[in-house]
Structure formats: C-alpha cells, structure tokens
Amino acid sequence: MVQNRFRDFLVKEFKHIIRDPRTLLIVILMPVLQLIIFGYVVSNEISDARIAIYDKSNDYLSQKLTQKLAASGYFLPVRNIKTDAEIDQAFKAGDIKLVIVYEPNFAENFIRNNKADVQIITDASEPNTASILANYAQAVITTFTNEQNNNGISANRLDIRSRMLYNEELKAVYMFVPGTMVLILMLITAMMTSISITREKELGTMEILLVSPLRPSQIIFGKVLPYVSLAFFNTIVILLMGYTVFGLPLRGSLALLLLVCFIFILLALSLGILISTLSKTQAIAMFMSMFALMLPTILLSGFIFPIENMPKVLQWLSLAMPPRWFLSALKTIMIKGEGFAYVWKEIAIMLGMTAFFLALSVKKFKVRLE
C-alpha cells in the first residue's frame, strides 16, 4: 500500500513537471543552451579577425606575405590603407583590429640587405584580443620568413615591430572597469527594478496602488526613480575610482560619457519593467534577469570573450545585446577619446531598444489589466 502511494505520488510529480512549460524550460532547455553558449564562447582562439594592410612597397614579397596572413585562417584583410592618418581613423571607427605595415622597398631590403621591417599595430583597448592577434601575426610572419629562407639555408630576416594603440602597457583595467560598469548598471537597474515591481504584484499591493489617487505612470516612476538615481551615482563612483585608483584614462567628453551612461540606465530600466510584466513572482523575475540579462552581458557583450572568435550565429545574436553597444561606446569615448560622430550609432541603437522595450511593456501591462 505504501509503495503504491509513493508510486502514485512520483507519477504525479513527473506529470506536474511535464505539464509546466516553465519547469521544462529550466530543467531541459537551459542546460543545453548554457552548454552551447559556454562551449563556443569560452575560447581564446580567434579566427577571421578583420585587419587592414598598409603596404608602402606593394611588391611581390609584401603581397605574398599578405596572402599568407589571409590563408592562415586567423586574419581577414578587409581594407587597404594609404596614409598614416587612416590607421587611427580605421581603429576609431571599429572597422579593424590590427594593421600590418610594410616598409618601402620591402622585397629589395629583404633580399639585398638581408633585413626588412614589418610593423604590427593593434587596438589595445581590448588588451586580451590585442595580445592574441599580435602573437598570431608574429607566428605567421616567422613561418613565412623561414619559408623564404628555405628553412635555414639563407639568413634573411623580417624585423617585427609591435605597437599597441590606446593601451601601450596592455593594462587589464582598460577592459575590466568598463565591463564592471556594464554589469553593475544592469544589475542595479534591470534586476532590482523587475524584482521591486514584481514584489508589489506578488504581495497584492499593486492593485491597492492602482486604485490610489496616483496615476499608473506615477506609480511606476516612483518605483524606478530610486534605482535610476542609485545606478547613476554608482556610474560616477566607478568612473572616479577608475580614473584615480586604476589610472583608466578619460580622453573624451565627460558630458557625452555621462549621457551615454544615462541612456543605458534607461535601457536597462525598460528591460526591468518588461521582465516585471512577464513575471508573477520575485523568484521568476530574478531567474529571468539572471538568465536573460546577466549571462548575455558577460558572455556576448565582448566584455571578457572576443566576439570575433564566436560562431556567426552568436555574433548575430550579440547584436541584440544592449551591453555590446554600451561597452563599445564607453571604450570609444573613454579610451579612444572620440566624440559623438563615432558613437551616434550606438546611441541610436540603445534609444531604439529602449523605445521598443517600453512599448512592449505597456502592451503587456494593458493585456494583464484586461
């Protein structure tokens, strides 16, 4: 009798799990998605990195080396640079990650003078990516030199000179301070906003607030304003500590930087409101915030792992991640010292996302009221 009751109870629990799509999503789908994302994202290997070629010689040997770089699978030459000024412009526009510079009379110097110079210039605002790409390029050039020397028969050599733009000392703080700012703003604004509003729904006090003299917009504004204020205060603290304690430069406009931070706070706020309209309990709101916001922020924003080494599908998916655009704008203003002309696209995308999430939240909220 006891065994039969236990069996019936066990069957009932299995049926309960099967009939609950949210439980199935957590138990079955989430581990699979996490394994796929971590398996492809957590990697130091980079392939098809977009690079530019500054060929001052344009002879057969420089062209042969460029073909060798392209055939390696690590690099994808996408631009030919004609002047020194174009190098800085290309990096600031975010078009490339590395530039290979050949000196004039490259082949002649290599054959007749037994030595030619090659310069590797990388965007070190992302120090990990810069180091990896520079090492890849040096390895390919060294292999090319050995091949041209018939594996030691000749004594010609290519002198490789490396230059790290924007972060010559390859300080990790250039990567972690902006990334930490993204995480903190997302955590405080989106997660706490979603939990705060969901708590009122879960406790049943939201209905009381809705029948009060306050308008719904005033209620929502009053709930989220403290978190917006706290997030903006934390932004200033992080920037101040990054500048004074860690030596992070602020080469661009402070006013523009604060504007971009405020826009991202509004974007995170809109995400928090949307999550609250989809959640019935605080636990669900916290789970959705962690899975839908925190993990993508860490994995798909370019904060830690280079987007270039991800599969194309994940690279396209990262385009829908708000932190990617905020992080790009932060580095462009703080580290590269550029103005509105170089971050207008990121600002427009974040504003568009904010409007979309707010409109979707209003629609969901109206449906629930009906």
MIMAR-453042 format. One record per residue (C-alpha): x negated, y, z negated; residue in three letters; residue number from 1. Coordinates in pm, whole numbers, plus 32768, in hexadecimal, padded with zeros to 4 digits. Each point is the difference from the previous one (the first is absolute). Layout:
<patis>
<px=X; py=Y; pz=Z; rest=Ala; nr=NUM> $
...
</patis>
This chain:
<patis>
<px=8000; py=8000; pz=8000; rest=Met; nr=1> $
<px=7EED; py=80F3; pz=7FA4; rest=Val; nr=2> $
<px=7F3F; py=7FA9; pz=813B; rest=Gln; nr=3> $
<px=8132; py=803F; pz=80D7; rest=Asn; nr=4> $
<px=8038; py=8153; pz=7F5D; rest=Arg; nr=5> $
<px=7E97; py=805D; pz=8035; rest=Phe; nr=6> $
<px=8013; py=7F90; pz=816B; rest=Arg; nr=7> $
<px=813B; py=80CD; pz=803A; rest=Asp; nr=8> $
<px=7F5E; py=812A; pz=7F5A; rest=Phe; nr=9> $
<px=7EC9; py=7FDA; pz=80DA; rest=Leu; nr=10> $
<px=80D0; py=7FE7; pz=813D; rest=Val; nr=11> $
<px=80C3; py=8133; pz=7F97; rest=Lys; nr=12> $
<px=7EBD; py=80C9; pz=7FD4; rest=Glu; nr=13> $
<px=7F7F; py=7F97; pz=8155; rest=Phe; nr=14> $
<px=814A; py=8065; pz=80A0; rest=Lys; nr=15> $
<px=7FF2; py=814D; pz=7F4C; rest=His; nr=16> $
<px=7EA6; py=8045; pz=808E; rest=Ile; nr=17> $
<px=8067; py=7F96; pz=815E; rest=Ile; nr=18> $
<px=8138; py=80D9; pz=7FFC; rest=Arg; nr=19> $
<px=7F43; py=8136; pz=7F89; rest=Asp; nr=20> $
<px=7F49; py=8097; pz=812B; rest=Pro; nr=21> $
<px=7F31; py=80E9; pz=7F24; rest=Arg; nr=22> $
<px=7F7C; py=7EDA; pz=7F36; rest=Thr; nr=23> $
<px=7FAD; py=7F41; pz=813E; rest=Leu; nr=24> $
<px=7F4E; py=8135; pz=8083; rest=Leu; nr=25> $
<px=7F28; py=8013; pz=7EC9; rest=Ile; nr=26> $
<px=7FB8; py=7E8D; pz=7FDF; rest=Val; nr=27> $
<px=7FC6; py=7F9E; pz=816C; rest=Ile; nr=28> $
<px=7FC9; py=8129; pz=80E5; rest=Leu; nr=29> $
<px=7F2F; py=80E2; pz=7F21; rest=Met; nr=30> $
<px=7EE0; py=7F08; pz=7FC6; rest=Pro; nr=31> $
<px=7FEF; py=7FBC; pz=8177; rest=Val; nr=32> $
<px=7FF6; py=8172; pz=8054; rest=Leu; nr=33> $
<px=7EFB; py=8046; pz=7EF6; rest=Gln; nr=34> $
<px=7F25; py=7EE3; pz=807C; rest=Leu; nr=35> $
<px=8016; py=807D; pz=8167; rest=Ile; nr=36> $
<px=7FB9; py=8169; pz=7FA4; rest=Ile; nr=37> $
<px=7EE3; py=7FB3; pz=7F11; rest=Phe; nr=38> $
<px=7F6E; py=7EFE; pz=80EB; rest=Gly; nr=39> $
<px=7FE5; py=80F6; pz=811F; rest=Tyr; nr=40> $
<px=7FC2; py=8144; pz=7F43; rest=Val; nr=41> $
<px=7F01; py=7F9A; pz=7EF9; rest=Val; nr=42> $
<px=7ED8; py=7FE9; pz=80E9; rest=Ser; nr=43> $
<px=7EC1; py=80C5; pz=8039; rest=Asn; nr=44> $
<px=7FEB; py=7F9E; pz=816D; rest=Glu; nr=45> $
<px=804B; py=810E; pz=8100; rest=Ile; nr=46> $
<px=8045; py=7FD0; pz=8170; rest=Ser; nr=47> $
<px=804E; py=80EB; pz=8120; rest=Asp; nr=48> $
<px=7F9D; py=8137; pz=7F3E; rest=Ala; nr=49> $
<px=8035; py=8132; pz=80DC; rest=Arg; nr=50> $
<px=7EB3; py=80A4; pz=804F; rest=Ile; nr=51> $
<px=7F79; py=8110; pz=80E5; rest=Ala; nr=52> $
<px=7EC7; py=8002; pz=80D7; rest=Ile; nr=53> $
<px=7F23; py=8135; pz=8021; rest=Tyr; nr=54> $
<px=7F17; py=7F9B; pz=811A; rest=Asp; nr=55> $
<px=7F01; py=8112; pz=8046; rest=Lys; nr=56> $
<px=7F41; py=7F1C; pz=80EC; rest=Ser; nr=57> $
<px=810F; py=7F41; pz=80BB; rest=Asn; nr=58> $
<px=7F08; py=7F04; pz=808B; rest=Asp; nr=59> $
<px=801C; py=7E8B; pz=8036; rest=Tyr; nr=60> $
<px=7F75; py=7FA4; pz=7EA7; rest=Leu; nr=61> $
<px=80EC; py=80E0; pz=7F39; rest=Ser; nr=62> $
<px=8126; py=7F7D; pz=80C9; rest=Gln; nr=63> $
<px=7F8D; py=7E9C; pz=7FC2; rest=Lys; nr=64> $
<px=7FEF; py=803D; pz=7E88; rest=Leu; nr=65> $
<px=815B; py=809A; pz=8006; rest=Thr; nr=66> $
<px=8081; py=7EC8; pz=80AE; rest=Gln; nr=67> $
<px=7F54; py=7F2E; pz=7EF7; rest=Lys; nr=68> $
<px=80AF; py=80C2; pz=7EEC; rest=Leu; nr=69> $
<px=8152; py=7FD9; pz=80AA; rest=Ala; nr=70> $
<px=7FCA; py=7E8B; pz=8039; rest=Ala; nr=71> $
<px=7FAB; py=7FC5; pz=7E93; rest=Ser; nr=72> $
<px=816E; py=8012; pz=7F9E; rest=Gly; nr=73> $
<px=7FB6; py=80F7; pz=7EEA; rest=Tyr; nr=74> $
<px=8020; py=813C; pz=80CD; rest=Phe; nr=75> $
<px=80EB; py=8093; pz=80FF; rest=Leu; nr=76> $
<px=7F67; py=8128; pz=80BD; rest=Pro; nr=77> $
<px=8122; py=80EC; pz=8040; rest=Val; nr=78> $
<px=7F5B; py=814E; pz=803D; rest=Arg; nr=79> $
<px=7ED2; py=8099; pz=80AC; rest=Asn; nr=80> $
<px=7F77; py=8133; pz=7F54; rest=Ile; nr=81> $
<px=7F4B; py=8112; pz=80C0; rest=Lys; nr=82> $
<px=7F92; py=80F7; pz=7EF2; rest=Thr; nr=83> $
<px=7F9B; py=8000; pz=7E92; rest=Asp; nr=84> $
<px=8134; py=80CB; pz=7FA4; rest=Ala; nr=85> $
<px=80E4; py=7EEC; pz=8083; rest=Glu; nr=86> $
<px=7F79; py=7F0D; pz=7EFA; rest=Ile; nr=87> $
<px=808B; py=80C4; pz=7EDC; rest=Asp; nr=88> $
<px=8146; py=8043; pz=80B7; rest=Gln; nr=89> $
<px=8034; py=7E8F; pz=804A; rest=Ala; nr=90> $
<px=7FC3; py=7F9B; pz=7E97; rest=Phe; nr=91> $
<px=80E3; py=810E; pz=7F75; rest=Lys; nr=92> $
<px=8116; py=7F9F; pz=80EE; rest=Ala; nr=93> $
<px=7FE5; py=7E9A; pz=7F7E; rest=Gly; nr=94> $
<px=7FD3; py=7F71; pz=815E; rest=Asp; nr=95> $
<px=7EC3; py=7F3B; pz=7FB5; rest=Ile; nr=96> $
<px=7F39; py=7F62; pz=7EE6; rest=Lys; nr=97> $
<px=7EA1; py=8003; pz=8092; rest=Leu; nr=98> $
<px=7F2D; py=80A9; pz=810C; rest=Val; nr=99> $
<px=7ED3; py=7F6C; pz=80B1; rest=Ile; nr=100> $
<px=7F0B; py=8108; pz=807E; rest=Val; nr=101> $
<px=7EF6; py=7FB1; pz=8106; rest=Tyr; nr=102> $
<px=7EDB; py=80ED; pz=802B; rest=Glu; nr=103> $
<px=7FA4; py=8090; pz=8156; rest=Pro; nr=104> $
<px=7F27; py=7F1D; pz=80DA; rest=Asn; nr=105> $
<px=8069; py=7ED7; pz=7F2E; rest=Phe; nr=106> $
<px=7F8B; py=7EE9; pz=80EB; rest=Ala; nr=107> $
<px=7EBE; py=80B2; pz=8060; rest=Glu; nr=108> $
<px=7F9C; py=8035; pz=7E95; rest=Asn; nr=109> $
<px=804F; py=7E97; pz=7FAD; rest=Phe; nr=110> $
<px=7F33; py=7F6F; pz=811E; rest=Ile; nr=111> $
<px=7EE0; py=80F5; pz=8027; rest=Arg; nr=112> $
<px=7FDB; py=8085; pz=7E9E; rest=Asn; nr=113> $
<px=8067; py=7EBA; pz=7F56; rest=Asn; nr=114> $
<px=80FC; py=80BD; pz=7F2B; rest=Lys; nr=115> $
<px=8156; py=80A0; pz=8029; rest=Ala; nr=116> $
<px=80EC; py=809B; pz=7F04; rest=Asp; nr=117> $
<px=8169; py=7FA2; pz=7FB8; rest=Val; nr=118> $
<px=80D2; py=80BC; pz=7F05; rest=Gln; nr=119> $
<px=812A; py=7F6E; pz=7F4A; rest=Ile; nr=120> $
<px=80F3; py=8102; pz=7F73; rest=Ile; nr=121> $
<px=8120; py=7F87; pz=7F28; rest=Thr; nr=122> $
<px=8128; py=809D; pz=7F4E; rest=Asp; nr=123> $
<px=7FA0; py=7FC3; pz=7E95; rest=Ala; nr=124> $
<px=813E; py=8092; pz=7F6D; rest=Ser; nr=125> $
<px=8050; py=7E8B; pz=7FF1; rest=Glu; nr=126> $
<px=7EB0; py=7F87; pz=7F77; rest=Pro; nr=127> $
<px=8045; py=7E8A; pz=8009; rest=Asn; nr=128> $
<px=806D; py=8008; pz=816C; rest=Thr; nr=129> $
<px=7EDB; py=80E2; pz=805C; rest=Ala; nr=130> $
<px=7F01; py=7F14; pz=7F64; rest=Ser; nr=131> $
<px=8095; py=7ECB; pz=80A4; rest=Ile; nr=132> $
<px=800E; py=80A2; pz=815A; rest=Leu; nr=133> $
<px=7E9E; py=808A; pz=7FE3; rest=Ala; nr=134> $
<px=7F7D; py=7EA5; pz=7FA3; rest=Asn; nr=135> $
<px=80BC; py=7F63; pz=8123; rest=Tyr; nr=136> $
<px=7F6F; py=80FE; pz=80F4; rest=Ala; nr=137> $
<px=7E9F; py=7FD1; pz=7F7D; rest=Gln; nr=138> $
<px=801E; py=7E86; pz=8022; rest=Ala; nr=139> $
<px=8079; py=801A; pz=8169; rest=Val; nr=140> $
<px=7EED; py=80F8; pz=805B; rest=Ile; nr=141> $
<px=7EF5; py=7F25; pz=7F5E; rest=Thr; nr=142> $
<px=807A; py=7ED0; pz=80C2; rest=Thr; nr=143> $
<px=8001; py=80CE; pz=8140; rest=Phe; nr=144> $
<px=7E98; py=8070; pz=7FC1; rest=Thr; nr=145> $
<px=7F8C; py=7E9A; pz=7FD1; rest=Asn; nr=146> $
<px=80AA; py=7F99; pz=8142; rest=Glu; nr=147> $
<px=7F58; py=8119; pz=80C2; rest=Gln; nr=148> $
<px=7EB1; py=7F9E; pz=7F6E; rest=Asn; nr=149> $
<px=8034; py=7E96; pz=806F; rest=Asn; nr=150> $
<px=800B; py=7F8F; pz=7E94; rest=Asn; nr=151> $
<px=7EB0; py=808C; pz=7F98; rest=Gly; nr=152> $
<px=7F37; py=8001; pz=8143; rest=Ile; nr=153> $
<px=8010; py=817D; pz=8017; rest=Ser; nr=154> $
<px=7FD3; py=80FD; pz=7EE9; rest=Ala; nr=155> $
<px=8100; py=8107; pz=8060; rest=Asn; nr=156> $
<px=80E9; py=8072; pz=7EF1; rest=Arg; nr=157> $
<px=8137; py=80CF; pz=7FC2; rest=Leu; nr=158> $
<px=7FEA; py=80E9; pz=7ED4; rest=Asp; nr=159> $
<px=8155; py=8012; pz=7F5B; rest=Ile; nr=160> $
<px=805A; py=813B; pz=7F44; rest=Arg; nr=161> $
<px=813E; py=8001; pz=7F2E; rest=Ser; nr=162> $
<px=80C9; py=812F; pz=7F9A; rest=Arg; nr=163> $
<px=812C; py=7FFA; pz=7F18; rest=Met; nr=164> $
<px=80E8; py=8127; pz=8039; rest=Leu; nr=165> $
<px=80C6; py=809C; pz=7EE1; rest=Tyr; nr=166> $
<px=7F6B; py=7F14; pz=7EFB; rest=Asn; nr=167> $
<px=7E8C; py=7FD4; pz=8035; rest=Glu; nr=168> $
<px=7FCD; py=7F4E; pz=7EB2; rest=Glu; nr=169> $
<px=8120; py=7F0F; pz=8042; rest=Leu; nr=170> $
<px=80A4; py=804D; pz=7EB3; rest=Lys; nr=171> $
<px=8124; py=7F19; pz=7FB8; rest=Ala; nr=172> $
<px=80B5; py=811D; pz=7F4F; rest=Val; nr=173> $
<px=8051; py=8091; pz=8157; rest=Tyr; nr=174> $
<px=80E0; py=7ED3; pz=8032; rest=Met; nr=175> $
<px=8083; py=7FB4; pz=7EA4; rest=Phe; nr=176> $
<px=806A; py=8159; pz=7F88; rest=Val; nr=177> $
<px=80EE; py=8040; pz=8127; rest=Pro; nr=178> $
<px=807A; py=7E99; pz=7FEA; rest=Gly; nr=179> $
<px=803D; py=801D; pz=7E8B; rest=Thr; nr=180> $
<px=80C5; py=813F; pz=803B; rest=Met; nr=181> $
<px=80DE; py=7F47; pz=80F7; rest=Val; nr=182> $
<px=8040; py=7EE7; pz=7F08; rest=Leu; nr=183> $
<px=804C; py=80E6; pz=7EDC; rest=Ile; nr=184> $
<px=80EC; py=80DE; pz=80C4; rest=Leu; nr=185> $
<px=80B7; py=7ED2; pz=808B; rest=Met; nr=186> $
<px=8013; py=7F5E; pz=7EA8; rest=Leu; nr=187> $
<px=807E; py=8130; pz=7F42; rest=Ile; nr=188> $
<px=80EA; py=808D; pz=8105; rest=Thr; nr=189> $
<px=8097; py=7ED6; pz=80B7; rest=Ala; nr=190> $
<px=7FFE; py=7EF0; pz=7EF9; rest=Met; nr=191> $
<px=8061; py=80D7; pz=7ED5; rest=Met; nr=192> $
<px=810F; py=80B3; pz=80C7; rest=Thr; nr=193> $
<px=809B; py=7EB8; pz=8073; rest=Ser; nr=194> $
<px=7FF5; py=7F6E; pz=7EA1; rest=Ile; nr=195> $
<px=808B; py=813D; pz=7F62; rest=Ser; nr=196> $
<px=8130; py=8014; pz=80E5; rest=Ile; nr=197> $
<px=803B; py=7E87; pz=7FF6; rest=Thr; nr=198> $
<px=7FF8; py=8007; pz=7E83; rest=Arg; nr=199> $
<px=8129; py=80EF; pz=7FFF; rest=Glu; nr=200> $
<px=80BD; py=7F13; pz=80E8; rest=Lys; nr=201> $
<px=7FA5; py=7ECF; pz=7F33; rest=Glu; nr=202> $
<px=806B; py=809E; pz=7EB6; rest=Leu; nr=203> $
<px=8140; py=8087; pz=8099; rest=Gly; nr=204> $
<px=7FAA; py=816B; pz=7FB5; rest=Thr; nr=205> $
<px=7FEE; py=8060; pz=8171; rest=Met; nr=206> $
<px=817D; py=7FFB; pz=8016; rest=Glu; nr=207> $
<px=8011; py=80E2; pz=7ED0; rest=Ile; nr=208> $
<px=7F0E; py=80F3; pz=80A1; rest=Leu; nr=209> $
<px=80C3; py=7FFC; pz=8147; rest=Leu; nr=210> $
<px=8142; py=806E; pz=7F52; rest=Val; nr=211> $
<px=7F4A; py=8112; pz=7F42; rest=Ser; nr=212> $
<px=800C; py=816F; pz=8073; rest=Pro; nr=213> $
<px=7EAF; py=7FCC; pz=80AD; rest=Leu; nr=214> $
<px=7FFF; py=7FBC; pz=8174; rest=Arg; nr=215> $
<px=7F5E; py=7EB9; pz=8079; rest=Pro; nr=216> $
<px=7EE7; py=80C2; pz=80A3; rest=Ser; nr=217> $
<px=7FB8; py=80B0; pz=7EB6; rest=Gln; nr=218> $
<px=7FFB; py=7EB4; pz=7F49; rest=Ile; nr=219> $
<px=7F07; py=7F67; pz=80F3; rest=Ile; nr=220> $
<px=7F2F; py=813F; pz=8001; rest=Phe; nr=221> $
<px=7FF8; py=8006; pz=7E86; rest=Gly; nr=222> $
<px=7F98; py=7E92; pz=7FF3; rest=Lys; nr=223> $
<px=7EE0; py=801F; pz=80F6; rest=Val; nr=224> $
<px=7F79; py=815D; pz=7FBA; rest=Leu; nr=225> $
<px=7F39; py=7F96; pz=7EC8; rest=Pro; nr=226> $
<px=7F52; py=7EEE; pz=80C8; rest=Tyr; nr=227> $
<px=7FB4; py=80EB; pz=8121; rest=Val; nr=228> $
<px=7F6C; py=80FC; pz=7F0B; rest=Ser; nr=229> $
<px=7F35; py=7EF0; pz=7F55; rest=Leu; nr=230> $
<px=7F81; py=7F78; pz=814A; rest=Ala; nr=231> $
<px=7F94; py=8159; pz=8077; rest=Phe; nr=232> $
<px=7F52; py=803F; pz=7EB3; rest=Phe; nr=233> $
<px=7F46; py=7EB5; pz=8027; rest=Asn; nr=234> $
<px=7F9D; py=8068; pz=8160; rest=Thr; nr=235> $
<px=7F56; py=8137; pz=7F7A; rest=Ile; nr=236> $
<px=7F55; py=7F3A; pz=7EEA; rest=Val; nr=237> $
<px=7F7A; py=7EFB; pz=80F4; rest=Ile; nr=238> $
<px=7F81; py=8108; pz=80F1; rest=Leu; nr=239> $
<px=7F58; py=80BE; pz=7EE5; rest=Leu; nr=240> $
<px=7F5D; py=7EC7; pz=7F71; rest=Met; nr=241> $
<px=7F97; py=7F89; pz=815A; rest=Gly; nr=242> $
<px=7F57; py=814D; pz=8044; rest=Tyr; nr=243> $
<px=7F5D; py=803D; pz=7EAB; rest=Thr; nr=244> $
<px=7FB9; py=7EA1; pz=7F7F; rest=Val; nr=245> $
<px=7FCA; py=7F2C; pz=8137; rest=Phe; nr=246> $
<px=7F80; py=8109; pz=80EE; rest=Gly; nr=247> $
<px=810E; py=7FCD; pz=8105; rest=Leu; nr=248> $
<px=7FF3; py=8129; pz=80F1; rest=Pro; nr=249> $
<px=8123; py=80E0; pz=8056; rest=Leu; nr=250> $
<px=7F93; py=8084; pz=8152; rest=Arg; nr=251> $
<px=8156; py=8063; pz=8082; rest=Gly; nr=252> $
<px=8118; py=80E3; pz=7F91; rest=Ser; nr=253> $
<px=807B; py=7FC2; pz=7E9C; rest=Leu; nr=254> $
<px=8156; py=8090; pz=8055; rest=Ala; nr=255> $
<px=8026; py=7F12; pz=8127; rest=Leu; nr=256> $
<px=7F8D; py=7EDC; pz=7F2B; rest=Leu; nr=257> $
<px=8102; py=804C; pz=7EF1; rest=Leu; nr=258> $
<px=810E; py=8026; pz=810B; rest=Leu; nr=259> $
<px=7FAE; py=7EA7; pz=808D; rest=Val; nr=260> $
<px=8005; py=7F6E; pz=7EA0; rest=Cys; nr=261> $
<px=8153; py=809E; pz=7FBA; rest=Phe; nr=262> $
<px=808F; py=7F76; pz=8145; rest=Ile; nr=263> $
<px=7F87; py=7EA5; pz=7FA4; rest=Phe; nr=264> $
<px=809D; py=8023; pz=7EA7; rest=Ile; nr=265> $
<px=814C; py=8052; pz=80A8; rest=Leu; nr=266> $
<px=7FD2; py=7ED3; pz=80E3; rest=Leu; nr=267> $
<px=7FBD; py=7F1A; pz=7ED9; rest=Ala; nr=268> $
<px=812C; py=809B; pz=7F51; rest=Leu; nr=269> $
<px=80E1; py=7FAD; pz=8128; rest=Ser; nr=270> $
<px=7F83; py=7E99; pz=7FF8; rest=Leu; nr=271> $
<px=804C; py=7FEB; pz=7E8D; rest=Gly; nr=272> $
<px=8161; py=807F; pz=8037; rest=Ile; nr=273> $
<px=8037; py=7F06; pz=811A; rest=Leu; nr=274> $
<px=7F89; py=7EE0; pz=7F26; rest=Ile; nr=275> $
<px=80EC; py=806F; pz=7EEA; rest=Ser; nr=276> $
<px=812A; py=7FEF; pz=80EF; rest=Thr; nr=277> $
<px=7FA0; py=7E9A; pz=805B; rest=Leu; nr=278> $
<px=7FC1; py=7F88; pz=7E9B; rest=Ser; nr=279> $
<px=80F9; py=7F99; pz=7EF8; rest=Lys; nr=280> $
<px=7F07; py=7FD0; pz=7EE3; rest=Thr; nr=281> $
<px=7EB8; py=8098; pz=7F90; rest=Gln; nr=282> $
<px=7F51; py=7EB2; pz=8034; rest=Ala; nr=283> $
<px=806A; py=7FF6; pz=816C; rest=Ile; nr=284> $
<px=7F97; py=816B; pz=802F; rest=Ala; nr=285> $
<px=7EAA; py=7FB8; pz=7F6B; rest=Met; nr=286> $
<px=7FD4; py=7EC8; pz=80D7; rest=Phe; nr=287> $
<px=8063; py=80B8; pz=813E; rest=Met; nr=288> $
<px=7F17; py=8120; pz=7FA9; rest=Ser; nr=289> $
<px=7EDC; py=7F17; pz=7FC1; rest=Met; nr=290> $
<px=8032; py=7F25; pz=8131; rest=Phe; nr=291> $
<px=807A; py=8104; pz=80F8; rest=Ala; nr=292> $
<px=7F25; py=8125; pz=7F94; rest=Leu; nr=293> $
<px=7ED6; py=7FA7; pz=7F27; rest=Met; nr=294> $
<px=7F79; py=7ED5; pz=80C4; rest=Leu; nr=295> $
<px=801C; py=80AD; pz=8155; rest=Pro; nr=296> $
<px=7F5B; py=8134; pz=7F69; rest=Thr; nr=297> $
<px=7ED4; py=7F31; pz=7F96; rest=Ile; nr=298> $
<px=7FED; py=7F18; pz=812B; rest=Leu; nr=299> $
<px=8082; py=80B9; pz=8132; rest=Leu; nr=300> $
<px=7FA6; py=816C; pz=7FC6; rest=Ser; nr=301> $
<px=7E8B; py=7FE4; pz=8048; rest=Gly; nr=302> $
<px=7FB6; py=804B; pz=7E93; rest=Phe; nr=303> $
<px=7F22; py=7ECF; pz=7FC8; rest=Ile; nr=304> $
<px=800E; py=7F29; pz=8138; rest=Phe; nr=305> $
<px=7FBB; py=8094; pz=815B; rest=Pro; nr=306> $
<px=8134; py=8003; pz=80DD; rest=Ile; nr=307> $
<px=7F24; py=7FB3; pz=812D; rest=Glu; nr=308> $
<px=7FB8; py=7E9D; pz=7F88; rest=Asn; nr=309> $
<px=816F; py=7FA5; pz=7FDB; rest=Met; nr=310> $
<px=80CA; py=7F45; pz=8108; rest=Pro; nr=311> $
<px=80BE; py=80DD; pz=80F2; rest=Lys; nr=312> $
<px=814B; py=7FAB; pz=7F5A; rest=Val; nr=313> $
<px=7F86; py=807F; pz=7EAE; rest=Leu; nr=314> $
<px=7F64; py=8132; pz=80A4; rest=Gln; nr=315> $
<px=8153; py=8055; pz=8096; rest=Trp; nr=316> $
<px=80A6; py=7FBB; pz=7EB0; rest=Leu; nr=317> $
<px=7F0E; py=80ED; pz=7F54; rest=Ser; nr=318> $
<px=8088; py=8119; pz=80DA; rest=Leu; nr=319> $
<px=8143; py=7FEB; pz=7F37; rest=Ala; nr=320> $
<px=7F46; py=801F; pz=7EB5; rest=Met; nr=321> $
<px=8017; py=8165; pz=7F75; rest=Pro; nr=322> $
<px=7EB9; py=7FE1; pz=7F39; rest=Pro; nr=323> $
<px=7F3B; py=7FCC; pz=8142; rest=Arg; nr=324> $
<px=805D; py=815A; pz=8080; rest=Trp; nr=325> $
<px=7FCE; py=80A9; pz=7EB0; rest=Phe; nr=326> $
<px=7EAA; py=7F61; pz=7FD1; rest=Leu; nr=327> $
<px=7F98; py=8069; pz=815E; rest=Ser; nr=328> $
<px=8069; py=8168; pz=7FBF; rest=Ala; nr=329> $
<px=7F50; py=8004; pz=7EAD; rest=Leu; nr=330> $
<px=7EB3; py=7F92; pz=8091; rest=Lys; nr=331> $
<px=801D; py=80EB; pz=8129; rest=Thr; nr=332> $
<px=8034; py=812E; pz=7F1F; rest=Ile; nr=333> $
<px=7F24; py=7FA8; pz=7ED6; rest=Met; nr=334> $
<px=7ED9; py=7F4D; pz=80A0; rest=Ile; nr=335> $
<px=7FFC; py=8077; pz=8169; rest=Lys; nr=336> $
<px=806E; py=8163; pz=7FAB; rest=Gly; nr=337> $
<px=8100; py=8023; pz=8116; rest=Glu; nr=338> $
<px=813E; py=80D0; pz=8004; rest=Gly; nr=339> $
<px=8167; py=7FE1; pz=806F; rest=Phe; nr=340> $
<px=7FA6; py=7FBB; pz=816E; rest=Ala; nr=341> $
<px=7F71; py=7EAC; pz=7F9E; rest=Tyr; nr=342> $
<px=810D; py=7F91; pz=7F08; rest=Val; nr=343> $
<px=8141; py=8081; pz=809F; rest=Trp; nr=344> $
<px=8051; py=7EA4; pz=8083; rest=Lys; nr=345> $
<px=7FE3; py=7F65; pz=7EA5; rest=Glu; nr=346> $
<px=80D6; py=8118; pz=7F6C; rest=Ile; nr=347> $
<px=810C; py=7FD9; pz=810C; rest=Ala; nr=348> $
<px=800D; py=7E86; pz=7FCF; rest=Ile; nr=349> $
<px=8020; py=8020; pz=7E85; rest=Met; nr=350> $
<px=8114; py=8105; pz=8020; rest=Leu; nr=351> $
<px=80B6; py=7F24; pz=80FA; rest=Gly; nr=352> $
<px=7FE7; py=7ED4; pz=7F19; rest=Met; nr=353> $
<px=8081; py=80D0; pz=7EDC; rest=Thr; nr=354> $
<px=8130; py=8072; pz=80C5; rest=Ala; nr=355> $
<px=8045; py=7E9C; pz=8076; rest=Phe; nr=356> $
<px=7FED; py=7F64; pz=7EA4; rest=Phe; nr=357> $
<px=80D6; py=8112; pz=7F66; rest=Leu; nr=358> $
<px=8108; py=7FDC; pz=810F; rest=Ala; nr=359> $
<px=8003; py=7E87; pz=7FD1; rest=Leu; nr=360> $
<px=801C; py=802C; pz=7E87; rest=Ser; nr=361> $
<px=812B; py=80EA; pz=8023; rest=Val; nr=362> $
<px=80AA; py=7F07; pz=80E9; rest=Lys; nr=363> $
<px=7FC5; py=7EDF; pz=7F10; rest=Lys; nr=364> $
<px=8075; py=80CF; pz=7ED9; rest=Phe; nr=365> $
<px=8144; py=805F; pz=80AF; rest=Lys; nr=366> $
<px=8043; py=7E94; pz=8057; rest=Val; nr=367> $
<px=7FD7; py=7F9B; pz=7E95; rest=Arg; nr=368> $
<px=80EA; py=8117; pz=7F8D; rest=Leu; nr=369> $
<px=8109; py=7F88; pz=80F4; rest=Glu; nr=370> $
</patis>
